[in-house]
């Protein structure tokens, strides 16, 4: 659980940095239409990298480790999104909830989905070591 938390902290730093770069450089270079896709591609790539690192360290019980990582990451991300977003960044609850409207083209749900499934995908794609 400790490693899952530490890797999530690394993801949080990546997400905040990525958000800044997206909202400044990507916006100025490519326009608003590319900001959200850029942010999602970068953070989802980071999530899969962290899932690979986490699962490499938890080969002995991969299914249990995948459940721990997925629930920890999704839970902490939602908590961070609402606590940081509302109380620190000053976003309204309505603005925060708007990010979950995938039917309006918002891609944020892909981040949560990748946190939920990436540990399991890594388990499926990583060959298990057979005992010798």
N, C-alpha and C positions, 0 to 999 in steps of 0.2 A: 504494500500500500504506500510505503514511503517513497519508493521509486516512482510510482504512478503520480504521486503528488508533485515530486520534484520535476518530472518531465512535463506535467501540466504547467508548472510555473514557467518553465522554458517556453512552452507554447504561448503562455500569456504575454511574455516579453516579445516573442515573435509577432503575436497578433497586434499588440500596441504599436510596435515599430512599423509593421506592415500597414497598419491603418494610417499612420502618419505619412508614410511614403506614398500610399495610394491617394490620400487626400491632398497631397501637395504635388509631388513630381509627376505621378501618373496622370493626375487631373490636368496639369498644365501642358503635358506633352501629348496626351492622347484624347482628352476630353472626358466628360462625365460618364459616358456610356461604357467606358472601359475600366472605371475605378472598381466597381463591385466585382466584376469577373476576375480582375487582377488579384484583389484581396483574397477572394475565395480560393483561387488556384494556388497561391502561395501558402496560405494557412493549411489547406488540405494536404499539400505536399509535406509540410512540416508535421502534420498529424500522423501521416503514414510513416514518416521517418522515426518519429517518437514511438509509434506502435512497434516498429521493427526492433528498436533498441530495447524497449520494455519486454517484448516477448523473447528476445534472445537471452535476457537475464532470468526468465521464468520458464525455461523449457521443461522443468520437471512436472509442472501442473498447468499446462497451457490453457485449458478451458477455464479453470478458476481464475487464472491471471487475466485472461481476456475479459471476463465479467468484471473483475475489479477495475481494470483500466477503463473499460467503457463506461461504467457507472460513475466512477470518480471523475473522469474527464467531462462527461456530459453534465453531471450535477454541478461541478465547480464552474464550468463555463456559463451555465444559465445563471447561477448565483452571481458570478462576476459581472456578467452582462447587465443584470438588473441593479445590483448594488453600486457598481462603479458608474454605470450609465446614468442612473438616476441621481444618486447622492453626490457623486464627484463631478461627473461631466455635466450634470444639470439637465439631462434629457427628460422629457415628460414620459409618463408610463405609456401614453398612446404612441409616442415616437418609438419607444423601445419595442412595443408589441407589433408595430408596423413591419419591423424586420422579419417577422415570422409569416408574413403574407406571401407565401411562395406563388400563389395564384395571381399575384400582381407583379411577378417577375423578380421578387427579392430572392437572393441566393443563400442567405444566411443559414437556412435549414440544412443546406449541404454540409456546412461545417459541423453541425451537431450530428448529422447522419454519419459523416466520416469518423467522428470520434466514437460513435456507437459501434460501427462495424469494422473499423480498421484493425483492431486487435484480432478479431476473428478471421479476417481475410489473411492477415500475416500467419496465423496458425495454419490455415488451409494451404497457403503457398510455401510454407517452410517444411521441408521434409523432416519427419521425426527421426531421431537417432535410435536405431535399434540396439538393444543391449548386446554386448559381446561376451 
